[in-house]
């Protein structure tokens, strides 16, 4: 049990750290991603509220669904993951300093998309393998599939398309195109690293 807990804690910390670093790169290069993270980035570009606060708040309505659809253990780990990402993005952003922050902002958008997408994909794969997640739209998609017989993959695709399209209000079209590359890297890495049957039991 002790070894399990140590491994689980390490997975949660490392996975959320990678995801936080990926989100930070996306935010500095003004790119977007899908899901609640993407919506939180869009709102953070338009209002004076940090990504971490938005990401934490926007995930709150989904936890009730998570308990009924994913199980209590998965939900608890997901709440912890979301909280850690919210806190870590804030701490990393404040800890960079103006010099390092300026260097990241000067990254070519394509480079930012590949680096950020890779970090997000690697981090989420670790969380999935540990039986956790980052809540949000994936829980909603699973609920709609179970209750309304709607294909979860198509629901997620539709939501991500809407989120990326709404990003046109705050970022130029070329950044949306580069963001799609980042999303492809992110999802592609998850598909490669997270194979069926590897997620922890819920």
PAMIKE-946755 format. One record per residue: x, y, z of N, C-alpha, C in turn. Coordinates in steps of 0.05 Angstrom, whole numbers, plus 32768, in hexadecimal, padded with zeros to 4 digits. Example, Ala and Ser with C-alpha at 12.3 -4.5 7.8 and 13.67 -1.06 7.14 Angstrom:
PAMIKE-946755
81087F8E809C80F67FA6809C81087FBE809C81017FD3808E81117FEB808F81028001809D
//
This chain:
PAMIKE-946755
80117FE88000800080008000801180198000802680198011803880308012804680357FF8804F801F7FEB805D80227FD18049802C7FBC803080227FBE801B802B7FAB801680497FAE801380527FC7800E806E7FCC802580807FC3803E80777FC8805580867FBF805580897FA1805080727F93804F80737F76803980847F6B802280837F78800B80937F6F801080B17F73801C80B87F8A802280D47F8F803780DE7F7B804B80CE7F76806080D67F62805380DA7F47804180C77F3F803480CA7F25802380E37F23801480E87F38800481017F388015811A7F36802A811B7F46803B81327F46804981367F2B805581217F21806481237F08805181287EF0803A811A7EEF8027811E7ED9801C813B7ED9801581457EF0800981607EF1801F81757EEC8038816F7EF4804D81827EEE805181857ED08052816E7EC28056816F7EA5803F817E7E98802681787EA1800F81867E95801081A47E9B801881AB7EB3801A81C87EBA802E81D67EA8804581C97EA4805A81D57E93805081D77E76804181C37E6C803681C57E51802281DC7E4F801081DF7E627FFD81F47E62800B820F7E63802082117E73802E822A7E75803B82327E5A8046821F7E4C805282257E31803C822E7E1F802582207E1E800F82287E0D800682457E138004824B7E2D7FFA82667E34800E827C7E2D802882767E2F803C828A7E29803E828F7E0A8039827A7DFB803A827C7DDD801E82837DD2800B82867DE37FEF828C7DDC7FE382777DC97FE4825E7DD27FD882487DC37FC0823E7DD47FB1822C7DC87F9A82207DD57F9B82027DD47F8C81F57DE57F8881D97DE47F6B81D37DE87F6381B97DE97F4781B37DEC7F3F81B07E097F2681A97E0E7F1C81A37E287F1B81BC7E3A7F1881B67E547F1781CC7E687F3081DC7E687F4781CF7E637F6081DE7E627F6081F37E4C7F5581EB7E357F5381FE7E1F7F4182157E257F29820E7E317F1682237E387F2282367E4D7F31822B7E607F3E823B7E747F53824E7E687F6282447E547F7682557E477F68826C7E387F5282667E2A7F43827B7E1C7F3A82917E2F7F2E82897E457F24829C7E587F3B82AC7E657F51829E7E6A7F6882AC7E777F7482C17E657F7282BD7E4A7F7B82D17E377F6982E97E367F4F82E57E3D7F3C82FB7E3A7F3583097E547F3A82FC7E6B7F3483087E857F4D83077E977F4C83177EAC7F6483197EBE7F6183047ED47F5E82EB7ECC7F5D82D57EDF7F7182BF7ED67F8082B47EE87F9482A07EE17F8882877ED67F9882797EC67F8F825F7EBB7F89824C7ED27F99824B7EE77F9582387EFD7F7A823C7F0A7F7382547F107F5982597F1D7F4282517F0A7F4482577EF17F2F82507EDE7F2D82327EDB7F4482257ED87F4482087ED47F3881FA7EEC7F3E82037F047F3381F67F1C7F1581FB7F1D7F0C82137F187EEF821A7F1B7EDE820C7F057EE8820B7EED7ED882007ED77ED681E27ED97EE881D57EE87EE681B87EEB7ED281B07F017ECB81C27F137EBA81BB7F2A7EA081AE7F227E9181B87F0E7E7781AC7F087E79818F7EFE7E9081867EF67E92816B7EEA7E9881557EFF7E9E815C7F177EA681477F2A7E8F81357F337E7781407F337E5F81307F397E5C811A7F257E5F81217F0B7E5D810D7EF67E7480F97EF87E8B81027F017EA280F17F027E9E80DA7F177E9280E17F2D7E8D80CD7F427E7B80B77F387E6680BE7F297E5280AA7F207E5D809B7F087E6D80A77EF77E76809A7EDE7E92808E7EE07EA3809A7EF07EBF80907EF07EC780837F0B7EB780877F1F7EBE807B7F397ECA808F7F4C7EC8808A7F667ED1809D7F7A7EF080A07F7A7EFE808A7F777F1B808B7F777F26809D7F607F1B80987F487F2380A87F317F1D80C67F367F0580CB7F417EFD80E67F467F0F80F57F5A7F1680E77F707F2880F37F847F4380FA7F777F4E80E77F687F6880EC7F5B7F6581027F477F4F81047F397F4B81197F257F4981347F327F3B81367F497F39814F7F587F5581587F607F6581457F6A7F81814B7F727F9181547F5A7F8E81477F437F9D814E7F2B7F96816A7F227F7C81707F217F73818A7F187F7E81A07F2B7F7D819B7F457F8681AE7F597FA481B37F567FB3819D7F527FD081A07F4F7FD781AF7F367FCA81AA7F207FCF81B87F077FC981D67F0B7FB281DC7F187FAB81F87F1D7FC082067F2D7FCA81F97F427FDF82067F537FFA82077F45800181F17F38801C81F07F2B801F82047F15800A82087F05800D821C7EEF801182387EFA8004823D7F10800782577F1D8024825A7F28802D82467F36804882477F42805E82487F2C805B82387F17806F82387F02807082537EF48058825E7EEF805782787EE18064828E7EF2805F828E7F0C806B82A27F1E8089829D7F22809182837F2080AD827D7F2680C082807F0E80B582837EF680C682857EDE80D7829E7EDE80CC82B47EE780DB82CD7EE580D782D97EC980DB82F37EC780D583017EAE80E782F77E97810082F17E9D811382E97E88810A82CF7E7B810682BA7E8C80FE82A07E8180E382A17E7480D082B07E8080B682B37E7480B782C07E5980C882D47E5680CC82E17E3C80D782CE7E2780EA82BC7E2F80F682A97E1D80E082957E1380CF828C7E2480BA827A7E1C80A782877E0980A082A17E0E808E82B07DFD809A82B37DE180B482B37DDF80C182B67DC580C4829C7DB580BC82867DC180BD826C7DB280AC826E7D9980B582627D8380A482607D6B808A82517D73807382597D6A805A824C7D71805A822E7D6C806682257D56806782087D50807781FA7D65808E82057D6D809E81F97D82808F81F87D9C8081820D7DA38071820D7DBB805B81F87DBA804F81F57DA3803981E17DA0804481C57DA4805B81BF7D99806781A47D9B8070819F7DB8807E81B27DC4808881AF7DDF807181AD7DF3805E81C17DF1804881C17E03803681A97DFF803181A17DE68020818A7DE1802D81707DEB8047816E7DE9805681577DF3805481557E118057816B7E1F8056816B7E3C803A81647E45802681707E38800A816A7E408004814C7E3B800C81427E24800681267E1E801581137E31802E81197E37803D81087E4A803181097E66802A81217E6F801F81237E89800481157E8C7FF281187E787FD8810C7E7A7FDA80ED7E787FED80E37E697FF280C67E677FF980BB7E82800A80C97E91801280C17EAC7FFA80C07EBE7FE980D57EBD7FD280D77ECE7FBE80C17EC77FB980BC7EAD7FA780A67EA57FB1808B7EB07FCB80877EAD7FD6806D7EB67FD380697ED47FD3807F7EE27FD0807E7EFF7FB2807D7F087FA0807E7EF47F83807E7EFB7F7880997F027F8380AE7EF67F7A80C97EFB7F7380D57EE07F6C80EE7EE07F6580FD7EC87F66811B7ECE7F5B812B7EBC7F5A81487EC17F3D81527EBF7F2A813F7EC27F0E81467EC47F0281527EAB7EEF81647EAF7EE481747E997ED581657E847EDB816C7E6B7ECA81637E547ECB81457E507EE081377E587EE1811A7E547ECC810C7E657EC781177E7D7EB2810D7E8F7E9781127E827E93812A7E787E7A81307E6B7E74811F7E537E89811A7E437E8681097E2C7E7E80EC7E337E8B80E27E497E8480C77E527E6780C67E5C7E5E80DB7E6A7E4380DC7E747E2F80DC7E5D7E3480ED7E487E2280EE7E317E2180D47E227E3880C67E217E3880AC7E147E2780987E237E2980987E3D7E1A80857E4E7DFD808B7E4F7DF680A57E517DDA80AC7E557DCB80B37E3C7DD980BC7E277DCB80C57E0E7DD580B67DF67DE580A17DFA7DF080917DE47DFF80A27DCF7E0C80B77DD87E1C80C87DC67E3980BE7DC77E4680BD7DB07E6180B37DAF7E7480C77DBD7E8280BC7DD27E9380CD7DE37EA980DB7DD27EB580CC7DC07ECA80D77DB07EC080EE7D9F7EA980EB7D937E9E81017D827E9681197D947E8C81137DAC7E8581297DBE7E9D81397DC57EB3812B7DCC7ECC81397DD27ED781497DBB7ED5813D7DA37EDE814B7D8B7ECE81657D867EB481637D897EA2817A7D857EA881907D997EAC81887DB27EB2819C7DC77ECD81A97DC27EE1819A7DBA7EFB81A67DB57EFB81B87D9D7EEB81B17D887EE981C27D717EDC81DD7D797EC781DB7D897EB981F47D927ECC82057DA37EDC81F87DB47EEE82077DC67F0482157DB57F1082067DA27F2482127D917F1982287D7F7F0082247D757EF482397D657EEE82527D757EE5824E7D8E7EE082667D9F7EFA82757DA67F1082677DA37F2A82747DA87F30828A7D947F22828B7D7E7F2682A07D6A7F2082BB7D767F1182BC7D8C7F0B82D67D987F2382E27DA67F3782D17DAD7F4D82DC7DBD7F6982D67DB07F6B82C47D9D7F8482BF7D8F7F8082C07D717F9482C77D617F9182C87D447F8E82AC7D387F8282AA7D207F7D82907D137F96827F7D107FAD828B7D0B7FC5827B7D077FCD826D7D217FC782797D387FCD826B7D527FB982547D567FA182567D4C7F8F82407D4D7F9982287D3D7FA4822E7D267FAF82197D157FC6820B7D237FD8821B7D2F7FEF820F7D3D7FE582007D567FD0820A7D637FC481FC7D7A7FBB81E07D737FB081DE7D5B7FA781C37D517FBE81B07D507FD681BA7D487FEE81A97D487FF481A07D657FF381B37D787FF881AC7D937FE581987D9E7FCB819A7D977FB781877DA07FBC816C7D937FC5816B7D7A7FCC81527D6D7FE381447D7B7FF881547D82800F81487D918006813E7DAC7FF6814D7DBA7FEB81467DD47FDC812C7DD37FC8812B7DC17FB781137DBF7FC680FB7DB47FD881007DA17FE880EB7D957FF980DD7DAA800580ED7DBB801780E27DD0800780D27DE47FEF80DB7DEB7FDE80CC7DFD7FD680B27DF07FCF80B27DD67FC8809A7DC87FDE80857DC87FF7808F7DC6800E807D7DC5801580727DE1801580847DF5801E807D7E10800880707E217FEF80777E1C7FDA806D7E2D7FC980597E1D7FD1803F7E1F7FC2802B7E117FAC801F7E227F9880137E167F8180087E257F8B7FF47E3B7F7E7FF67E527F847FE47E687F9B7FED7E7A7FA680057E747FBD800E7E857FB480217E9B7F9B802B7E9A7F92803E7EAE7F8C802F7EC87F91803D7EDE7F8C80317EF87F6E802B7EFC7F6880197F0E7F4C80127F137F3F80297F217F24802D7F1C7F1580427F297F0380367F3D
//
